[in-house]
Amino acid sequence: MDRLQAMKMFTKIVDMNSFSRAADSMGLPHASATMIMKNLESHLRVRLMQRTTRRLSLTPEGAEYYERCVRILADIDETEGALAHVGRGPRGKLKVDMPAVIGRLVVVPRLAEFRDSFPDIELTITFGDKPIDLIQESVDCAIRTGPLQDSTLVARRLASLPTLTAASPDYIAAFGEPQTIEDLEQHNAVQYFSQASGRVRHMNFVHDGGVLEVKVPGTIAVSDAEAYVMCGANGIGIIQALQCVVEDEIASGRMVQVLPDWQSAPLQVSAVYPHSKHLAAKVRIFVDWLAAVFEQYTSAVTERLMERRRQSHAGQQKDRGMKLIRGGETAVAG
């Protein structure tokens, strides 16, 4: 039995939901499809699919075998393509998944550069905040934030993105501004929860060399980063978000930073991909490119944060000076 031919036939039958169309696509007689599948199941000693007069359905074993076949065949195509085009660089289809807010703010603005550098890579990106099974979804690489849950994946740290704590002027006018993290117990927060676990992500602050988790009361919870910031800007409660997400709201005056002397914990960003003896060149190149993009982005964000702190410090110094002048004038007048 030609196992490579059998894998191709099996995947085409699944993709086309038809034995006859799969056979036609491979230029073989219709009867060959049935015979190849019969021999394949006999070789594997497992039933791969259930066939009725109307539809085909994969067994659990068939679904797993299908995903593996897709990857194996893709690797073969990429290897043959690389040998046929030596010196032309990586090529082939690359499927990537990432959180929408990370994609919109960090990755998408730089995609033209990636296309120009690697024109033979066909890049498909899905955006979502819900973790997916990379192997089942045939995803080559994904960007993940926070602690990693799946230990079966290879992970590469991309960045530690700064976060900050903020509230709207309307919220501060109504409830006051917290001066210490202990004050947060008397305030309201917009709650952000993970779609993967359903758990609320509480506020975190860097304290004594570690991370201190602070649970702030709140009655509204969302799972979308942009909706989370919007709730904060509308005065629903205090938020703790990525600086890159909330800085426009602060610049416009719709929100202000609170607890500036208490550093909020940064958000870890990683690239993950399935284990493989031979990492595909297109995946390695994309992850290397991501690392460079995040390094440059983090440097720019850090510089903006430092500049804002310098301006804030200068403003405070100016206010103190004005108060001293006014105090001196009052004393003279007295």
N, C-alpha and C positions, 0 to 999 in steps of 0.2 A: 504494500500500500504506500502510495506517495503521500506522506503526512502533510507536506506543505500544500499540496493540491487539495487535500481534505480540509485543512484549515481554511483555505480560501473559499472553498465551496460552502463550508458551514457558515462562515461569516456573511457570505452573499445571500444565502438562504434566509438568514435572520434579518439582514438589512432589507431585502426585497420581499420578505414574507411569502416566498414562492420558490418551490423546487424548480419549476420549469423556467422561470425568468433567470434564476441563478445559473442554470445550465446554459441558457442562451448567452448570458453575459460572458461565460468562459468558453463559448464555442464548442460545447459538448452536447451530445444527445440527451434528451430529457431523462431517459432511463439511467444515465450515468449518475445523476444527482442522487437518486434513491440508492443506487449501489454504493456510491462513495460514502454516504451517510451511514448505511448499514455496516460497512466495513470499519468506519471510524468508531462507531459505538461499540462494536465488537472488540476492537483493539483497546479501547479505553475501559471496557467492561462497565459501562455506565450509560444510562439513557440520557440523551442531551435535550431532546424536545418531544413534546406531545403533539401529534398531528391529527386533526379532524378534517372533515370535508370543507369546513369554512375557514379555519384559522390554524396557525402554528403558535405554540407557546413553549418557552424554555423551561426546563426543570431547573431547580436551584443549582445543580451541578453544571447544567448547560449554560446558565447565565454566567457562572464563574469562568467556565472554559471559554466562552465567547469574549469576555473582557481580556483574558490573557492572549487569545488569538489575535485580537485587534492590535494589541501592543507588539506582539512578536512580528506580525506582518508589517506594521509601521516601521519597526526597527530595521527589518530586512530592506524595505523600500528606501529608507534613509541611508543605509549602508551602501546599497547599490548606487544610489544617486550620488553619494559622496565620492565613490570610486570613479564614477563616470564623469564627474566634474571636478577633478582634483584642481585645487588652486582657486576655485570659485567661491569658497566659503560655505558655511552651513546653509542648509535648505530644508524645505518640508513644512508640514503643518505643525503649529505649536498652539496648544490650548491652555489658557491661563485663567485662574479665578482669583478675584481680590475684592476686598470691601469697597463699596461704592465711593465712600468719601476719600479713601486713600487713592483710588484710581483717578478720581476727578481732580484732586489737588496736586498729586505728586507725579503720577505715571502718565496720564493722558497728555499733559502739556509737553512731554518729551518724546511722544511716540513717533513724530516725524523724523527725529534724529535716529531712532532705532530702524525705521524703515529705510532711511537713506544708507545706513551702515550695513544692513543685512537685508537687501531687497529680495532675496530668494526664500526668506522665511515668511510663511503665511500665518499671521498671528490672529488668533481668535480669543477675545477676552470676555468673560462673564463677570458681572458685578453683582455682589450680594454679600450680606452680612451673616448668612447662615452657613456654617461649615458643611462641606459636602465630602463624600467619599471619592477621593481622587481617582482610584482605580476603577470603581464602578462607573464613574462619569467620564472616564477616559481623559482626565485632566493631567497635563504634563507637569504643571507647576502651579503653586498658589501662594498668595500673600496672606499671612495670618497675624493677628494682633493679640497681645496679652500672652498669658501662659499657654504653652502648647499642650494639647490633650492627647494627640495621637502619637504614641512613641514608635509606631511602625514607619514613620516618615523620616526622611533626612531633613534636617533643618539648618538654615544658615541665617544668622542674625544680620539684619539689614540696618536697623537704626533704633535709637531710643528717642522717640519724639517728645518734646516738652509739652506739658499740659499746664493749665492754670485754672484757678477757681474764679468764677465771675457771677455777677447778678445784674439785673437791670436797675436803673435809677429809680423806677417806680417801686420796685420791690424794696430797695433800701429806704425810700421815703416812708413806706408803709410799715416795715418791720425792723428798720435799723441795719447797720452794717456790723457783721461779726468782727471782733478784734483779735480773738484767739480761737483755736480749734475747739476749745471747750464751749465757746459761745454757740457753736453750730447745733448743739442739742436743743436750743431754743428757736431754731429756724426751720424753714422748709426747704426741701431740695426736690428738684426734678429727678426722678429715679430713671436710671438707664439699665435695662436688663438684656442679658445675652439670649439670643434666639436658640443657641445650642443647648444651654443648660436651664434656661428660664430663671436664672438667678440674677438678682440685682447686683450691679457693680457699685459698691460703695466708694466713697471718696477715700483717696489714699494720699498721705503726706510723708515726705522723707523726714525721719526723726531718729536721732541717735544711731546713725549708720544703717538703719533699717527702714522698713515701710510701716507706717501706722495707719490702720484702717479705721475710718470714722463713719459710723452709721448715722446719717442725718434723716430725720423724719420727712415723710413725703407721701402724698396720696395719688400722684400721677406718675405713671411709668411708661416709657416708650422704648422701642428697640431700634430706632433709626437715629443716626448721629445728627443729621440736619434738623429733624423734628425736635431732638433733644435741645439743641441750641435755640431753636425758635421758641420753645416753651420758656427757656430762660429769659430770652429777650422780651417776651410778653409778660414778664413779671410773675410767673407761676412759682418760681423758686430759684435757689442757687444751683449752679451747675459746675461740674469739673470736666473740662473737655480739652481736646487737642488745641494747642495754641493756634495752629494753622487753620482750624475750623472757626474759632471764635474771634480771631484778631480783627477781622473786618467789622464785626459788631462793636468791638471796643473802639476802633478807630472812628466809627460813625457816631459814637456816644450812646448807642442803644444798650450797651452793657459796659460795666466797669469791673476791673479786677478787684477782688476782695482777698483779704489775707495775703497780701504780697510778700510779707516776711516769712510765710510758711510755704516752702516749696512743695508743690504737688508732685507725686511720683510720675516719672515719664512712662510712656506707653511703648512696650517692646514690639517691634515689627520684625517678622521673620519670613523668609522664603522657604517653602517646604515642597518636597517632591518624593515620589516613591523610591524605595531602594532599588538599585540596579547595579549589576556587576560593571556595566559599561554605561556611564551617564551619556546620554545623547548630546552631541555637540551643541545642538540648538538650545537645549535646556541649560547647559553650562554657560553658554554665551549670554542667554537672557538673564540668568541669575547674576552673572558678573555685571551686566549692564544695570540691573536693578540696584546692585550694591553701590555703584558709582553715582547713580541718580539720587539715591537716598542720602549718600554722604554729602553731596553738594546741596541738597535741599535742607538737610539738618544744619549745615553750616550757615546757610542763609537765614533760617528761622532763628538760630541762636543769636546771630548778629542783630536781628530785629529786636529780639527780646532784650539784649544788652543795651541797645540804643534806647528802647522805651524806659528801661530802668535808669539810664543816665538822664534822660529828660525829666523823669519823675523826681529824681534826686535834685536836679537843678531847680525844678519848680518848688520843691519843698524848701530848698535853701533861700530862694527868692521870697517865699512867703514869710519865712522866719525873719529875713532882713527887713521886709516891709513892716512886720509887727514891731520889731525893735525901733524902727524909725518913728512909727506912730506912737509908740510908748514914750520915746524921747521927746517928741513934740508935745505930748500931753503933760509930761513932767515940767517942761519949760513953761507951758501955758499956765500950769498950776502955780 
